């Protein structure tokens, strides 16, 4: 569903949406999810219908009813898979045996490359989910929450940790999410890898200070 390109670290596998669904998967549920994501990307969640999705997936309505309650349920299942893979990408990088700052750098790099490689999935999960009902927006917020404790591990590295507000990590995650959301909203998802040094610097600055954060942020990720 989400994957990285150019040899960048991340999860493997096929992307969630393939161009015009040219290579249709045999699994009808997968075809419906692929078709829904493509339709939402092209038309927006509000203008997406089950009928249009089934037409694109070439699947009868009876099959849809076997797997989903309604459009919202189908959408939530689709973004749950997209966001779940994004979470796996981050955690796979963050659990490597390396210093905390390096783990933050490679995790953010892998995530941004994965999003850039899959603009349809990125827009559906990051933009459209916020207007698709309480369950969808909550799934997005839950994904952001996993980043907070990862950044809080940097607290012992801060020279004056007692002066950092308790919401520091939460504020950093919110700021990064806002930056990513804007690029995806403006159909500039492909630009996300260009922001890696600045976003990594932003994430590390409160804990490492300017010089150390800049040194880590400007270090290229090994391919």
BAFI-3210 file (N, C-alpha, C; in Angstrom, 3 decimals, decimal comma, padded with zeros to 6 digits):
// residues 223
n [1|2|3|4|5|6|7|8|9|10|11|12|13|14|15|16|17|18|19|20|21|22|23|24|25|26|27|28|29|30|31|32|33|34|35|36|37|38|39|40|41|42|43|44|45|46|47|48|49|50|51|52|53|54|55|56|57|58|59|60|61|62|63|64|65|66|67|68|69|70|71|72|73|74|75|76|77|78|79|80|81|82|83|84|85|86|87|88|89|90|91|92|93|94|95|96|97|98|99|100|101|102|103|104|105|106|107|108|109|110|111|112|113|114|115|116|117|118|119|120|121|122|123|124|125|126|127|128|129|130|131|132|133|134|135|136|137|138|139|140|141|142|143|144|145|146|147|148|149|150|151|152|153|154|155|156|157|158|159|160|161|162|163|164|165|166|167|168|169|170|171|172|173|174|175|176|177|178|179|180|181|182|183|184|185|186|187|188|189|190|191|192|193|194|195|196|197|198|199|200|201|202|203|204|205|206|207|208|209|210|211|212|213|214|215|216|217|218|219|220|221|222|223]
n.u [000,817|001,605|004,756|008,298|010,467|013,267|015,071|014,897|014,592|011,943|008,627|007,923|006,141|003,143|001,740|-001,188|-003,008|-003,153|-002,305|-005,179|-006,199|-005,019|-003,760|-005,591|-006,277|-007,040|-008,592|-011,731|-012,406|-010,049|-010,018|-012,231|-011,427|-009,156|-010,404|-012,101|-010,268|-008,973|-011,143|-011,970|-009,685|-009,763|-012,308|-013,010|-014,143|-016,858|-018,138|-017,872|-019,321|-020,845|-021,770|-020,274|-017,752|-018,018|-018,461|-015,993|-014,372|-015,416|-017,125|-019,862|-022,713|-023,515|-021,213|-019,842|-021,507|-020,918|-018,524|-018,482|-020,246|-021,183|-020,411|-018,790|-017,732|-016,241|-014,382|-013,065|-011,857|-010,114|-008,374|-007,371|-005,700|-003,830|-002,770|-001,905|000,219|001,932|002,529|003,914|006,148|007,427|007,903|009,479|011,848|012,475|013,061|015,565|019,020|020,540|021,662|019,297|018,646|019,439|017,651|015,241|015,703|015,972|013,505|011,602|012,495|012,018|009,236|008,375|009,364|007,852|005,235|005,495|005,872|003,407|001,035|-001,783|-002,775|-001,691|-003,055|-005,716|-005,608|-004,515|-005,731|-008,468|-009,531|-010,075|-012,503|-014,351|-016,005|-016,354|-015,005|-013,040|-011,471|-010,589|-008,994|-006,875|-005,885|-005,079|-002,919|-001,067|-000,550|001,197|003,695|004,426|005,461|007,800|009,343|009,580|011,472|013,753|014,104|016,050|018,327|018,314|019,780|018,704|016,339|014,404|013,278|011,725|008,452|005,792|004,260|005,878|006,737|004,278|003,520|005,488|004,923|002,372|003,043|004,680|002,800|001,034|002,601|003,060|000,406|-000,374|001,257|000,329|-002,384|-002,194|-001,483|001,231|002,698|004,873|006,990|007,722|010,066|012,074|011,860|012,902|015,439|014,787|012,472|013,405|015,302|013,589|012,213|014,227|015,408|014,433|015,487|018,172|019,398|020,592|023,069|023,751|021,341|021,165|023,426|022,779|020,427|021,287|022,687|022,977|020,574|021,469|021,438]
n.v [-001,191|001,481|002,471|002,897|004,789|004,886|003,313|003,975|003,566|001,583|000,114|-002,811|-004,119|-003,847|-000,788|000,824|001,898|001,466|002,765|003,663|001,273|-000,765|-003,241|-005,452|-006,758|-010,110|-010,543|-009,548|-007,774|-006,311|-005,045|-003,391|-001,676|-000,492|000,807|002,552|004,263|005,421|006,737|008,504|010,055|011,308|012,544|013,417|012,767|013,341|013,418|010,912|007,819|004,669|003,295|004,334|003,500|000,688|000,346|001,099|-000,805|-003,058|-004,919|-006,667|-005,345|-007,037|-008,267|-006,137|-005,691|-007,916|-007,364|-004,754|-002,282|000,184|003,147|004,721|002,837|001,271|003,168|003,748|001,279|001,230|003,467|002,648|000,559|001,920|003,835|002,096|000,787|002,957|003,458|001,106|001,438|003,607|002,590|000,357|001,515|003,063|001,299|000,351|-000,432|002,132|005,477|007,667|010,122|009,558|007,540|008,936|010,531|008,670|007,452|009,513|010,203|007,859|007,722|010,096|009,699|007,462|008,494|010,376|008,700|007,631|009,340|009,305|007,568|008,962|011,456|010,642|009,500|011,544|013,997|013,692|012,047|013,633|014,817|012,839|011,727|010,749|008,362|008,000|010,363|010,065|007,811|008,838|010,734|009,005|007,807|009,885|010,107|008,059|008,960|010,704|009,536|008,497|010,707|011,783|010,241|011,587|013,364|012,956|013,784|016,473|019,571|021,219|019,900|020,259|022,645|022,333|022,387|020,152|019,400|019,368|017,357|016,620|019,014|019,253|017,045|017,809|020,110|019,072|017,414|019,351|020,654|018,584|017,993|020,339|020,325|017,980|018,593|020,630|019,265|018,717|016,606|015,212|016,791|016,310|014,719|016,625|018,204|016,875|017,408|019,860|019,186|017,130|018,587|020,389|018,569|017,665|019,869|021,043|019,246|018,681|021,085|023,804|023,342|020,562|019,404|020,387|019,199|016,441|016,499|017,280|015,147|012,789|010,229|006,860|004,857]
n.w [000,000|001,071|-000,012|-000,409|-002,557|-004,870|-003,523|-000,885|002,714|004,003|004,120|002,205|-000,692|-002,728|-004,038|-002,659|-004,511|-007,927|-011,134|-012,796|-012,018|-013,462|-013,176|-012,003|-008,822|-007,746|-005,507|-004,494|-002,422|-002,125|-004,595|-004,393|-002,301|-003,478|-005,631|-004,287|-002,962|-005,171|-006,349|-004,315|-004,186|-006,676|-006,769|-004,252|-000,877|-000,244|-002,731|-003,634|-004,427|-003,563|-005,745|-007,906|-007,094|-007,165|-009,870|-010,936|-009,726|-010,800|-009,560|-008,135|-006,284|-004,244|-003,347|-002,201|000,018|001,506|002,704|003,706|005,635|004,742|002,773|004,456|006,262|004,513|003,687|006,099|006,604|004,453|004,904|007,306|006,615|005,025|006,840|008,803|007,521|007,227|009,886|010,467|008,845|010,090|012,700|012,158|011,330|013,551|015,568|015,124|015,880|016,853|017,659|019,355|018,004|015,394|014,809|014,802|012,563|010,383|010,503|010,015|007,466|005,975|006,158|004,852|002,265|001,573|001,565|-000,498|-002,642|-002,994|-003,745|-004,021|-001,979|000,169|000,106|000,512|003,084|004,678|004,089|003,104|005,070|007,248|006,848|006,709|008,594|012,092|012,859|010,908|011,110|013,720|013,486|012,035|013,870|015,890|014,726|014,658|017,340|018,028|017,479|019,453|021,988|020,885|020,255|022,771|023,935|023,536|025,561|027,708|026,388|026,223|027,120|029,059|030,162|032,072|031,524|029,331|028,024|029,043|026,882|024,677|022,771|021,687|020,485|018,525|016,876|015,995|014,552|012,479|011,249|010,287|008,377|006,523|005,830|004,503|002,181|000,930|000,605|-001,260|-003,488|-003,679|-002,861|-003,806|-003,136|-000,549|000,261|-000,108|002,061|004,189|005,633|006,972|008,439|010,100|011,548|012,863|014,490|016,186|017,374|019,939|021,767|021,212|020,666|018,559|017,007|017,219|016,365|013,759|012,604|012,631|011,099|008,580|007,669|005,142|004,430|004,455|001,559]
ca.u [000,000|002,610|006,101|009,239|011,091|014,685|015,860|014,818|014,101|010,515|007,968|007,806|004,789|002,573|000,999|-002,621|-003,721|-002,363|-002,847|-006,385|-006,445|-004,650|-003,472|-006,623|-006,067|-008,108|-009,421|-012,714|-012,300|-008,920|-010,411|-013,129|-010,625|-008,360|-011,298|-012,563|-009,186|-008,780|-012,292|-011,891|-008,587|-010,154|-013,571|-013,257|-014,972|-018,275|-018,675|-017,658|-020,479|-020,605|-022,041|-019,095|-016,659|-018,250|-018,273|-014,559|-013,802|-016,052|-017,561|-021,294|-023,073|-023,615|-019,872|-019,587|-022,260|-020,277|-017,309|-018,601|-021,601|-021,549|-019,242|-017,910|-017,030|-015,246|-013,329|-012,286|-011,000|-009,058|-007,348|-006,736|-004,591|-002,813|-002,125|-001,206|001,520|002,780|003,001|004,925|007,354|008,087|008,372|010,565|013,070|012,783|013,539|016,923|020,047|021,319|021,307|017,925|018,520|019,524|016,396|014,249|016,011|015,658|012,062|010,935|012,885|011,302|007,820|008,148|009,573|006,714|004,105|005,752|005,753|002,005|000,246|-003,212|-002,983|-001,359|-004,131|-006,905|-005,417|-004,118|-006,637|-009,871|-009,995|-010,496|-013,883|-015,083|-016,671|-015,599|-014,126|-011,892|-010,597|-009,985|-007,908|-005,748|-005,318|-004,410|-001,617|-000,167|-000,220|002,298|004,966|004,736|006,429|009,078|010,115|009,836|012,705|014,859|014,166|017,332|019,400|018,196|020,678|017,881|015,054|013,415|012,659|010,864|007,050|005,422|003,613|006,837|006,679|002,969|003,544|006,335|004,158|001,335|003,657|005,078|001,564|000,494|003,449|002,773|-000,973|-000,452|001,831|-000,572|-003,589|-001,879|-000,990|002,691|003,202|006,187|008,019|007,993|011,458|012,924|011,698|013,436|016,386|014,128|011,556|014,223|015,848|012,472|011,902|015,338|015,898|014,213|016,218|019,614|019,939|020,765|024,219|023,631|020,177|021,505|024,381|022,047|019,435|021,956|023,374|022,145|020,159|022,141|020,564]
ca.v [000,000|002,529|001,949|003,950|004,702|005,241|002,539|004,519|002,579|001,601|-001,172|-003,256|-004,420|-003,079|000,377|000,588|002,243|001,381|003,650|003,208|-000,115|-001,534|-004,612|-005,708|-007,917|-011,096|-010,410|-008,485|-006,746|-005,453|-004,237|-002,347|-000,703|000,248|001,669|003,621|005,227|006,167|007,609|009,574|010,932|012,078|013,258|013,809|011,799|013,682|013,144|009,492|006,965|003,231|002,876|004,684|002,634|-000,663|000,384|001,121|-002,079|-004,140|-005,872|-006,476|-004,766|-008,093|-008,498|-005,004|-005,903|-008,983|-006,883|-003,410|-001,850|001,325|003,841|005,150|001,660|000,920|004,183|003,566|000,110|001,593|004,307|001,878|-000,170|002,888|004,381|000,996|000,585|004,095|003,208|000,039|002,028|004,410|001,760|-000,506|002,307|003,600|000,237|-000,051|-000,223|003,331|006,545|008,167|011,159|008,902|006,811|009,938|010,967|007,654|007,196|010,580|010,117|006,747|008,072|011,116|009,062|006,587|009,340|010,964|007,654|007,202|010,561|009,028|007,059|010,024|012,446|010,031|009,289|012,745|015,114|013,310|011,398|014,626|015,201|011,619|011,149|010,679|007,189|008,226|011,387|009,507|006,911|009,706|011,289|007,940|007,595|010,945|009,925|007,113|009,664|011,497|008,878|008,304|011,940|012,006|009,539|012,525|014,253|012,896|014,392|017,924|020,169|021,770|019,244|020,753|023,859|022,005|022,148|018,737|019,158|019,638|016,341|016,714|020,196|018,949|016,156|018,614|020,988|018,269|016,996|020,501|020,872|017,510|018,169|021,430|019,882|016,989|019,317|021,428|018,336|018,857|015,476|014,825|017,661|015,978|014,362|017,817|018,830|015,997|018,052|020,866|018,537|016,450|019,644|020,862|017,543|017,463|021,130|021,271|018,278|018,680|022,409|024,137|022,765|019,106|019,084|020,670|018,207|015,203|016,726|017,451|013,915|012,044|008,870|005,852|004,091]
ca.w [000,000|001,046|-000,236|-000,688|-003,875|-004,942|-002,583|000,466|003,658|004,239|003,972|000,829|-001,107|-003,804|-003,574|-002,496|-005,734|-009,138|-012,131|-013,488|-011,631|-014,649|-012,784|-011,009|-007,941|-007,816|-004,319|-004,738|-001,382|-002,473|-005,741|-003,906|-001,558|-004,455|-006,394|-003,403|-002,754|-006,406|-006,552|-003,325|-004,600|-007,853|-006,627|-002,875|-000,161|-000,306|-004,063|-003,937|-004,146|-003,630|-007,120|-008,708|-006,650|-007,678|-011,320|-011,191|-009,261|-011,563|-008,538|-007,869|-004,991|-003,238|-002,803|-001,306|001,251|002,270|003,361|004,274|006,000|003,907|002,240|005,539|006,763|003,490|003,735|007,325|006,408|003,497|005,525|008,374|006,000|004,610|008,035|009,456|006,869|007,571|011,253|010,400|008,263|011,116|013,817|011,683|011,327|014,864|016,458|014,760|016,891|016,568|018,602|019,236|016,974|014,099|014,596|014,404|011,196|009,378|010,558|009,279|006,063|005,364|006,063|003,832|000,964|001,305|001,197|-001,805|-003,660|-003,079|-003,498|-003,861|-000,627|001,115|000,163|001,095|004,519|005,415|003,812|003,011|006,302|008,232|006,590|006,355|009,748|013,345|012,920|010,028|011,675|014,921|013,063|011,681|015,105|016,635|014,090|015,110|018,756|018,246|017,324|020,647|022,882|020,211|020,425|024,196|024,295|023,419|026,726|028,430|025,603|026,301|028,107|030,138|029,958|033,037|030,990|028,196|028,403|028,925|025,587|023,613|021,717|021,043|019,627|017,364|015,999|015,368|013,563|011,318|010,582|009,561|007,198|005,572|005,370|003,524|000,906|000,328|000,213|-002,444|-004,510|-003,729|-002,072|-004,327|-002,565|000,851|000,561|-000,077|003,375|005,238|006,558|007,804|009,372|011,106|012,400|013,680|015,486|017,126|017,951|021,378|022,581|020,952|020,407|017,146|016,303|017,119|015,538|012,366|012,142|012,350|010,042|007,276|007,303|004,188|004,806|003,644|000,657]
c.u [000,859|003,956|007,012|009,856|012,553|015,521|015,802|014,242|012,607|009,943|007,869|006,365|004,303|001,824|-000,482|-003,368|-002,779|-003,054|-004,004|-006,712|-006,096|-004,383|-004,424|-006,264|-007,264|-009,080|-010,426|-012,688|-011,176|-009,279|-011,330|-012,348|-009,783|-009,223|-011,798|-011,492|-008,968|-009,916|-012,283|-010,795|-009,023|-011,348|-013,802|-014,205|-016,457|-018,902|-018,440|-018,899|-020,066|-020,788|-020,842|-017,918|-016,806|-018,072|-016,794|-013,914|-014,300|-016,430|-019,041|-021,554|-023,129|-022,269|-019,497|-020,251|-021,668|-019,131|-017,484|-020,058|-022,094|-020,266|-018,270|-017,104|-015,939|-014,076|-012,446|-011,365|-009,840|-007,972|-006,677|-005,552|-003,466|-002,042|-001,364|000,151|002,466|003,350|004,090|006,238|008,134|008,682|009,511|011,889|013,470|013,335|014,920|017,899|020,940|020,896|019,916|017,765|018,581|018,240|015,264|014,459|015,605|014,166|011,295|011,261|012,115|009,832|007,566|008,395|008,390|005,490|004,285|005,575|004,306|001,074|-001,245|-003,512|-002,717|-002,496|-005,376|-006,772|-005,203|-005,103|-008,100|-010,402|-010,544|-011,933|-014,776|-015,746|-015,742|-014,612|-012,874|-010,933|-009,915|-008,840|-006,679|-005,084|-004,581|-003,037|-000,617|000,308|000,938|003,656|005,390|005,713|007,776|009,956|010,456|011,060|013,921|015,030|015,495|018,485|019,381|019,089|019,892|016,468|013,977|012,699|011,744|009,428|006,700|004,775|004,567|006,710|005,355|002,919|004,385|005,582|003,067|001,884|004,070|003,849|000,977|001,289|003,139|001,372|-001,062|000,108|000,895|-001,845|-003,381|-001,348|000,509|003,344|004,600|007,316|008,442|009,438|012,402|012,898|012,343|014,422|015,704|013,202|012,320|014,816|014,781|012,158|012,968|015,729|015,635|015,063|017,736|020,226|020,281|021,865|024,091|022,448|020,480|022,462|023,672|021,128|020,070|022,721|022,490|021,792|020,838|021,131|020,919]
c.v [001,253|001,866|003,123|003,736|005,053|004,520|003,045|003,492|002,704|000,221|-001,529|-003,478|-003,510|-001,882|000,077|000,831|002,176|002,191|003,011|001,754|-001,073|-002,993|-004,982|-006,912|-008,849|-010,957|-009,276|-007,398|-005,775|-004,531|-003,104|-001,266|000,143|001,258|002,824|004,684|006,061|007,158|008,781|010,556|011,846|012,986|013,843|012,833|012,086|013,316|011,700|008,701|005,504|002,756|003,143|003,775|001,230|-000,720|000,332|-000,212|-003,264|-005,292|-005,630|-005,971|-005,816|-008,363|-007,369|-005,247|-007,004|-008,464|-005,562|-003,089|-000,751|001,987|004,231|003,977|001,237|001,896|003,999|002,357|000,425|002,427|003,597|001,091|000,781|003,391|003,303|000,727|001,729|003,925|002,140|000,559|002,784|003,521|000,839|000,239|002,733|002,548|-000,278|000,267|000,942|004,415|007,117|009,173|010,557|008,147|007,759|010,329|009,924|007,337|008,246|010,520|009,026|007,079|009,066|010,578|008,171|007,388|009,924|009,958|007,231|008,381|010,309|008,569|008,147|011,028|011,876|009,922|010,582|013,893|014,679|012,682|012,397|015,085|014,021|010,958|010,983|009,522|007,402|009,253|010,900|008,559|007,716|010,263|010,227|007,644|008,650|010,694|008,959|007,791|010,364|010,782|008,622|009,537|012,195|011,250|010,457|013,427|014,156|013,551|015,912|018,468|020,699|021,207|019,765|021,999|023,572|021,786|020,676|018,397|019,338|018,645|016,401|017,904|019,959|018,081|016,937|019,531|020,252|017,830|018,128|020,779|019,840|017,683|019,245|021,005|018,914|017,669|020,080|020,581|018,524|017,763|015,078|015,654|017,243|015,554|015,551|018,486|018,029|016,712|019,055|020,228|017,799|017,472|020,153|019,877|017,446|018,708|021,287|020,378|018,391|020,066|022,579|023,339|021,253|018,704|019,319|019,632|016,894|015,381|016,794|016,198|013,115|010,668|007,886|005,074|002,627]
c.w [000,000|000,810|-000,518|-002,054|-003,767|-003,895|-001,167|001,420|003,849|004,066|002,503|000,453|-002,185|-003,256|-003,507|-003,795|-006,910|-010,217|-012,877|-013,153|-012,762|-014,322|-011,649|-010,133|-008,028|-006,652|-004,517|-003,667|-001,693|-003,635|-005,315|-003,167|-002,500|-005,204|-005,537|-003,225|-004,011|-006,631|-005,577|-003,701|-005,740|-007,604|-005,236|-002,211|-000,342|-001,646|-004,505|-003,551|-004,217|-005,064|-008,022|-008,356|-007,223|-009,186|-011,664|-010,816|-010,070|-010,628|-008,265|-006,452|-003,892|-002,572|-001,844|000,044|002,112|003,136|004,109|004,595|005,059|003,414|003,344|006,087|005,786|003,537|004,957|007,199|005,458|004,168|006,688|007,822|005,605|005,825|008,782|008,839|007,169|008,974|011,266|009,839|009,330|012,202|013,398|011,677|012,738|015,817|016,074|015,899|016,474|017,548|018,310|018,101|015,574|013,786|014,203|012,946|010,165|009,356|009,766|007,799|005,350|005,172|004,938|002,418|000,599|000,892|-000,192|-002,930|-003,886|-002,821|-003,336|-002,443|000,402|001,231|000,835|002,612|005,287|005,250|003,897|004,301|007,309|008,021|006,285|007,555|010,938|013,371|012,079|010,622|012,946|014,565|012,690|012,937|015,915|016,048|014,546|016,534|018,979|018,132|018,612|021,573|022,212|020,363|021,887|024,689|024,209|024,624|027,480|027,677|025,687|027,411|029,306|030,005|030,907|032,531|029,800|028,672|028,233|027,588|024,411|022,463|020,965|020,092|018,371|016,379|015,279|014,295|012,301|010,535|009,753|008,287|006,119|004,982|004,296|002,175|000,195|-000,171|-001,089|-003,599|-004,752|-002,898|-002,515|-003,734|-001,156|001,121|000,611|001,299|004,497|006,154|007,498|008,839|010,460|012,078|013,367|014,802|016,566|017,906|019,444|022,275|022,423|020,829|018,937|016,459|016,151|016,239|014,064|011,809|011,790|011,155|008,662|006,845|006,348|004,737|003,884|002,820|000,750]
res [x|x|x|x|x|x|x|x|x|x|x|x|x|x|x|x|x|x|x|x|x|x|x|x|x|x|x|x|x|x|x|x|x|x|x|x|x|x|x|x|x|x|x|x|x|x|x|x|x|x|x|x|x|x|x|x|x|x|x|x|x|x|x|x|x|x|x|x|x|x|x|x|x|x|x|x|x|x|x|x|x|x|x|x|x|x|x|x|x|x|x|x|x|x|x|x|x|x|x|x|x|x|x|x|x|x|x|x|x|x|x|x|x|x|x|x|x|x|x|x|x|x|x|x|x|x|x|x|x|x|x|x|x|x|x|x|x|x|x|x|x|x|x|x|x|x|x|x|x|x|x|x|x|x|x|x|x|x|x|x|x|x|x|x|x|x|x|x|x|x|x|x|x|x|x|x|x|x|x|x|x|x|x|x|x|x|x|x|x|x|x|x|x|x|x|x|x|x|x|x|x|x|x|x|x|x|x|x|x|x|x|x|x|x|x|x|x|x|x|x|x|x|x]
***
